[in-house]
Amino acid sequence: MYDEFANQSEELQNQIKAFTSQGIDSATLKTVDKKREYLKAKIEGLPVIWTNSATPIESEQILNRFWKFNVDETLIQDKIIHEYQQEEDLLGDMTERELEKIKQAKAEISFIFNTKNLKILNPFALCWEVRTKANRNMRPMIRAIINVLAYSNRMIRPHINEDTILASLSDNIIAFFIWSSFEIYQLKKVPERYLKLLNVLNSNERYYNEQLADAYKEKYPDEDPLSPDTCYQYAYKMEKLNLMGSIKDGNKKIWFPLTSAHSTSKTKYGSNGTLACLIFESLEVRFPTIEELAAVLRRIENASLAKNQNTECFEDLEGLARQLFDWDFLYILGKTLDFDIPKQTGYASEKSNSGILDLLEFNEPDQATNSNTPILDSNSCLNESIAFVKNQYEKGTPIDNIIKIVGKELIEECHKRGIIPRIGGGP
């Protein structure tokens, strides 16, 4: 834990950047044991680092490594704190009562740590893209939310072996809405109190300091007002971050917003009226057809078999795809969590949306590609997959597109069997 991170030395900040970067070697801790003897301990996984900073941090390398949240400054939280302080004055030290909650929390954490680690594969990984590719840490951060949701629902998620489960559509979409609920802080990189001021401004209007204060009071009548001087300080800092602009009027500044403080989602629908695309501030989500999702599951199956894992073959790929496309559960859960989940009238369009997964162009299923064909063992799985590759190759599907579905290992097997010729010594 580090207090006032922005005020820490450059050396310490560099150490923390190293701690929060995924590398080949695990981090190590040098310390002493109870006998005061030297001890070197390996830290499994990335260490969790908590920090705070009253001064906005400007380093992109630091900002892109952390979840960023704000202190709850709402009136509701103010009331809770006030009531707690009253009760403490009345009854004395509250520590013992709080200890019971701490014990319960420790017991729950111990249960999680003692549960067998599960590997989580996401069949919908190809369906969503980060719109800002320069931020390389955003996708792993969102994936962490997806994994938490899939783990929470592990009892009802399909297993491909004893320690690997598949994430469903609801795990993905709820994770995206959770992300979008605070992505504005991640993207704008400023405290919530600044964004609340930005939130009251109209992009077509210009504001003096006094008008900023009036607009804030009108928007948040039940909160403590901001003085014109405070509005100036907030606006000045947001101007340095290219969130607001200004023009001079004598000795005064006239402010105007350069961006919105809102994080919204947009929807696009296909020709048959089903939802085709969901667009957030930093994400774009495209919905696969059942056939496309089944093809992705085939890729997961082939990769698992190639690794000689104790993997059960999927007997019904399309049936499994429909199970993972749990929109009804998603819609109900979204309403429970107060997320504005759009209503889906059915599965995604039977025809692939333009470039939806950048996969091969699907044709009508035939015997070679029929996902409903029972698969009994690893050899029959392999034979079915090879038949699928041969069928697509004979139809003229580009090799690169087939590789995206089945993986390089299966293509290599087809080379060995003479089903697909090697071209120029390449794949």
C-alpha positions in Angstrom: 0.0 0.0 0.0 1.3 3.4 -1.0 -0.1 6.7 0.2 0.0 9.8 -2.0 1.4 7.9 -5.0 2.1 11.0 -7.1 4.5 12.3 -4.4 6.6 9.1 -4.3 10.1 9.0 -5.7 10.7 8.2 -9.4 12.7 5.1 -8.2 9.7 3.8 -6.3 7.3 4.5 -9.2 9.6 2.5 -11.5 9.6 -0.4 -9.0 5.8 -0.4 -9.0 5.7 -0.4 -12.8 7.8 -3.5 -12.7 5.6 -5.1 -10.1 2.5 -4.5 -12.2 3.9 -5.8 -15.5 3.4 -9.5 -16.4 6.8 -11.1 -17.1 8.2 -14.5 -17.6 9.8 -14.7 -14.1 7.8 -14.3 -10.9 8.5 -11.4 -8.6 10.5 -12.1 -5.5 10.5 -10.7 -2.0 13.7 -10.5 0.0 13.0 -10.5 3.8 13.9 -12.3 7.0 12.1 -15.1 8.8 11.2 -15.4 12.5 14.8 -16.4 13.3 16.0 -13.2 11.5 17.6 -15.3 8.8 17.6 -14.3 5.2 14.6 -15.5 3.2 13.8 -15.1 -0.5 10.2 -15.8 -1.3 8.6 -16.0 -4.8 5.3 -14.1 -5.3 2.9 -16.1 -7.3 1.0 -14.0 -9.9 1.0 -10.2 -9.9 1.0 -8.6 -6.4 -2.0 -6.4 -5.5 -1.0 -2.8 -5.0 -3.3 -0.2 -3.4 -2.6 3.5 -3.6 -4.2 6.9 -3.5 -3.4 10.3 -4.8 -5.0 13.6 -4.2 -2.8 15.0 -7.0 -3.9 13.7 -10.4 -1.3 11.4 -11.9 -0.2 12.3 -15.4 2.1 9.3 -16.2 0.4 7.2 -18.9 2.5 4.2 -17.9 1.2 4.3 -14.4 -2.4 5.2 -15.3 -2.8 2.3 -17.7 -1.7 -0.2 -15.0 -4.3 0.5 -12.4 -8.0 0.4 -11.9 -9.0 4.0 -11.0 -11.9 4.6 -8.6 -13.1 7.7 -6.7 -14.0 8.1 -3.1 -17.8 7.9 -2.7 -18.7 11.6 -2.2 -22.5 11.2 -2.6 -25.0 12.5 -0.1 -26.1 9.0 0.7 -22.6 8.1 1.7 -22.3 11.3 3.7 -25.4 10.3 5.6 -24.1 6.8 6.3 -20.8 8.2 7.7 -22.7 10.7 9.9 -25.0 8.0 11.3 -21.9 5.8 12.0 -20.2 8.6 13.9 -23.4 9.3 15.9 -23.6 5.6 16.9 -19.9 5.5 17.8 -20.5 8.6 20.1 -23.4 6.8 21.7 -22.1 3.3 22.1 -18.3 3.8 22.1 -15.7 1.9 20.1 -17.2 0.0 17.2 -14.1 -2.2 16.6 -15.5 -5.4 18.1 -18.7 -5.2 16.0 -16.6 -4.6 12.9 -14.4 -7.6 13.7 -17.3 -10.0 13.1 -17.6 -8.7 9.5 -13.8 -9.0 9.1 -13.9 -12.6 10.2 -16.7 -13.4 7.8 -14.7 -11.7 4.9 -11.6 -13.7 5.8 -13.6 -17.0 5.8 -15.0 -16.2 2.4 -11.6 -15.3 1.0 -10.1 -18.6 2.4 -12.8 -20.6 0.7 -12.0 -19.0 -2.6 -8.3 -19.6 -2.2 -8.9 -23.2 -1.2 -11.1 -23.8 -4.3 -9.3 -25.5 -7.1 -8.0 -22.9 -9.6 -10.0 -22.9 -12.7 -8.8 -22.0 -16.2 -11.4 -19.9 -18.0 -11.6 -19.8 -21.8 -13.8 -17.2 -23.5 -15.5 -18.4 -26.7 -16.5 -14.7 -27.3 -13.0 -13.4 -27.2 -13.0 -12.7 -30.9 -16.3 -10.8 -30.7 -15.1 -7.7 -28.9 -12.4 -5.2 -29.7 -10.8 -2.4 -27.7 -11.3 0.8 -29.7 -8.1 2.4 -28.4 -5.4 -0.1 -29.4 -2.6 2.0 -27.9 -3.8 1.1 -24.4 -2.5 -2.5 -24.2 -3.6 -3.1 -20.6 -7.2 -2.4 -21.2 -8.1 -5.8 -22.6 -6.5 -7.8 -19.7 -8.3 -5.5 -17.2 -11.7 -6.2 -18.8 -10.8 -9.9 -19.1 -10.3 -10.0 -15.4 -13.9 -8.9 -14.9 -15.1 -11.6 -17.3 -13.1 -14.2 -15.4 -14.6 -13.1 -12.1 -18.1 -13.4 -13.4 -17.5 -16.8 -15.1 -15.9 -18.1 -11.8 -18.8 -16.8 -9.8 -21.1 -18.9 -12.1 -18.7 -21.8 -12.4 -21.3 -24.4 -11.2 -23.5 -23.7 -14.3 -20.8 -23.1 -16.9 -19.8 -25.8 -19.3 -16.6 -27.7 -18.4 -14.2 -28.9 -21.1 -12.2 -30.8 -18.5 -12.0 -30.9 -14.7 -10.2 -27.6 -14.4 -11.3 -25.6 -17.4 -14.7 -23.8 -17.9 -16.2 -21.7 -20.7 -17.4 -18.2 -20.2 -20.8 -17.4 -21.5 -22.3 -14.4 -23.3 -23.7 -13.0 -20.1 -20.3 -13.1 -18.4 -19.0 -10.9 -21.2 -21.8 -8.4 -21.6 -22.2 -7.8 -17.9 -18.4 -7.3 -17.6 -18.7 -4.7 -20.4 -21.4 -2.8 -18.6 -19.5 -3.0 -15.3 -16.5 -1.6 -17.2 -18.6 1.1 -18.8 -19.9 2.2 -15.4 -16.5 3.6 -14.5 -14.6 3.6 -17.9 -15.0 7.4 -18.0 -12.5 7.6 -15.0 -10.2 5.2 -16.8 -10.3 7.1 -20.1 -10.4 10.7 -18.8 -8.0 10.0 -16.0 -9.4 12.7 -13.7 -11.3 12.6 -10.3 -15.1 12.2 -10.3 -15.6 15.7 -8.9 -14.0 17.2 -12.1 -16.2 15.1 -14.3 -19.3 16.2 -12.5 -18.5 19.8 -13.4 -17.9 18.7 -17.0 -21.1 16.9 -16.9 -23.2 20.0 -16.5 -21.8 21.9 -19.5 -23.4 22.3 -22.9 -21.0 21.9 -25.8 -22.6 24.9 -27.6 -22.3 27.3 -24.7 -19.4 29.3 -23.1 -19.0 29.9 -19.3 -17.4 32.3 -17.0 -16.4 31.0 -13.6 -19.6 32.3 -12.0 -21.7 30.6 -14.7 -19.9 27.3 -14.1 -20.8 27.6 -10.4 -24.4 28.4 -11.3 -24.7 25.5 -13.7 -23.3 23.1 -11.1 -25.8 24.3 -8.5 -28.6 23.9 -10.9 -27.6 20.3 -11.8 -26.9 19.2 -8.2 -29.2 21.3 -6.0 -28.8 19.0 -3.0 -25.0 19.0 -2.9 -22.6 21.6 -1.5 -22.2 24.3 -4.1 -18.8 25.0 -5.8 -17.4 28.5 -5.6 -16.3 30.3 -8.7 -12.7 29.9 -7.6 -13.1 26.2 -7.2 -14.7 26.0 -10.6 -11.7 27.8 -12.0 -9.3 25.3 -10.4 -11.2 22.3 -11.8 -11.5 23.9 -15.2 -7.8 24.8 -15.3 -6.7 21.3 -14.5 -9.1 19.8 -17.1 -7.8 22.2 -19.7 -4.3 20.8 -19.1 -5.8 17.3 -19.9 -7.5 18.6 -23.0 -11.0 18.1 -21.6 -11.8 21.8 -21.6 -10.8 24.8 -23.5 -10.8 28.5 -22.9 -10.6 31.9 -24.5 -9.5 35.1 -22.8 -11.8 38.0 -22.1 -9.6 40.7 -20.6 -8.5 39.4 -17.2 -11.1 36.6 -17.2 -11.4 33.2 -19.0 -14.4 31.9 -20.8 -14.6 28.1 -20.6 -16.1 25.5 -22.9 -16.0 21.6 -22.9 -13.9 19.7 -25.4 -15.4 16.3 -24.6 -18.4 14.7 -22.9 -18.3 13.3 -19.4 -20.9 10.7 -20.3 -20.2 7.1 -21.0 -23.0 5.7 -23.2 -23.6 2.6 -25.3 -25.0 2.5 -28.8 -26.8 -0.4 -30.6 -26.9 -1.6 -34.2 -29.4 -4.1 -35.5 -29.2 -6.5 -38.3 -31.5 -7.0 -41.3 -33.7 -9.5 -39.3 -34.1 -7.1 -36.4 -31.7 -8.9 -34.0 -29.0 -7.0 -32.2 -25.8 -7.1 -34.2 -23.4 -4.7 -32.5 -23.0 -2.9 -29.1 -20.7 0.1 -29.0 -19.3 1.6 -25.8 -16.9 4.5 -25.4 -13.8 2.2 -25.5 -15.3 -1.1 -26.7 -17.1 -2.5 -29.7 -19.0 -5.8 -29.3 -20.2 -7.8 -32.3 -22.6 -10.7 -31.8 -21.8 -14.0 -33.5 -24.2 -16.3 -35.2 -24.8 -19.7 -33.6 -22.8 -21.3 -36.5 -19.9 -18.9 -36.0 -19.8 -19.6 -32.3 -19.9 -23.3 -32.9 -16.9 -22.9 -35.2 -15.0 -21.1 -32.5 -15.8 -23.9 -30.1 -14.4 -26.3 -32.6 -11.1 -24.3 -32.5 -11.1 -24.5 -28.7 -11.7 -28.2 -28.9 -8.9 -28.8 -31.4 -6.4 -26.7 -29.4 -7.3 -28.6 -26.2 -6.9 -32.0 -27.9 -3.5 -30.9 -29.4 -2.2 -30.2 -25.9 -3.1 -33.8 -24.8 -5.3 -32.5 -22.1 -7.9 -34.7 -20.5 -10.5 -33.0 -22.6 -14.0 -34.3 -23.4 -15.1 -33.8 -27.0 -18.1 -31.6 -27.5 -20.9 -33.9 -28.7 -23.1 -31.0 -30.0 -21.3 -27.8 -30.9 -24.4 -25.9 -31.9 -26.2 -27.0 -28.8 -23.3 -25.9 -26.7 -23.2 -22.6 -28.6 -26.9 -22.0 -27.8 -26.3 -22.8 -24.1 -23.5 -20.2 -24.0 -25.7 -17.6 -25.8 -27.7 -17.1 -22.6 -29.4 -13.9 -23.5 -32.5 -14.5 -21.4 -30.4 -14.9 -18.3 -28.4 -11.8 -19.3 -31.5 -9.7 -19.8 -32.9 -10.6 -16.3 -29.5 -10.1 -14.6 -29.0 -6.8 -16.3 -32.3 -5.5 -15.1 -31.4 -6.7 -11.6 -28.1 -4.8 -11.7 -29.8 -1.7 -13.2 -27.9 -2.0 -16.5 -29.7 -1.0 -19.6 -29.4 -4.3 -21.5 -31.1 -4.1 -24.9 -33.8 -6.7 -25.6 -32.7 -9.4 -28.0 -35.5 -10.9 -30.1 -33.6 -14.0 -31.0 -30.1 -15.3 -31.9 -27.9 -13.2 -34.1 -28.8 -13.1 -37.8 -28.6 -16.5 -39.5 -26.3 -14.9 -42.0 -23.0 -13.6 -40.8 -22.9 -9.8 -40.3 -20.2 -8.2 -42.4 -16.8 -9.2 -41.0 -18.4 -10.0 -37.6 -15.5 -12.2 -36.5 -13.3 -11.8 -39.5 -13.6 -15.5 -39.9 -14.3 -17.6 -42.9 -17.4 -17.1 -45.0 -19.8 -19.9 -43.8 -21.8 -21.9 -46.2 -24.8 -24.2 -45.7 -23.8 -27.0 -43.3 -23.2 -30.4 -44.8 -22.3 -33.8 -43.4 -18.7 -32.8 -42.9 -19.5 -29.6 -40.9 -22.6 -30.8 -39.2 -22.1 -29.9 -35.5 -24.9 -32.3 -34.4 -22.9 -35.4 -35.5 -22.2 -37.3 -32.3 -18.5 -37.4 -31.5 -17.4 -40.3 -29.3 -13.6 -40.0 -28.8 -10.5 -38.1 -29.6 -9.9 -39.9 -33.0 -13.4 -39.2 -34.2 -13.1 -35.6 -33.1 -9.9 -35.3 -35.2 -11.4 -37.0 -38.2 -14.4 -34.7 -38.1 -12.1 -31.7 -37.9 -10.0 -32.9 -40.8 -13.1 -33.4 -42.8 -14.2 -29.9 -42.0 -10.8 -28.5 -43.2 -10.9 -30.5 -46.4 -14.5 -29.4 -47.1 -13.6 -25.7 -46.7 -10.4 -26.0 -48.7 -12.2 -27.6 -51.6 -14.7 -24.8 -51.5 -11.9 -22.3 -52.0 -11.8 -20.8 -48.5 -8.4 -19.1 -47.9 -6.0 -21.1 -45.7 -5.5 -18.1 -43.3 -9.3 -18.0 -42.7 -9.4 -21.8 -41.9 -6.4 -21.4 -39.5 -8.4 -18.8 -37.6 -11.1 -21.5 -37.0 -9.1 -24.7 -36.4 -5.6 -23.5 -35.4 -2.2 -24.2 -37.0 -1.8 -27.7 -35.3 -4.7 -29.2 -37.3 -3.5 -27.6 -40.6 -0.1 -29.2 -40.0 -1.8 -32.6 -39.5 -3.6 -32.0 -42.8 -0.2 -31.3 -44.5 1.2 -34.5 -43.2 -1.8 -36.5 -44.5 -1.5 -34.8 -47.9 -5.0 -33.2 -47.7 -3.7 -29.7 -48.1 -0.5 -29.0 -50.1 2.3 -26.8 -48.8 2.8 -23.7 -50.8 6.3 -22.3 -51.0 7.4 -24.1 -47.9 4.9 -22.1 -45.8 1.9 -23.2 -43.7 
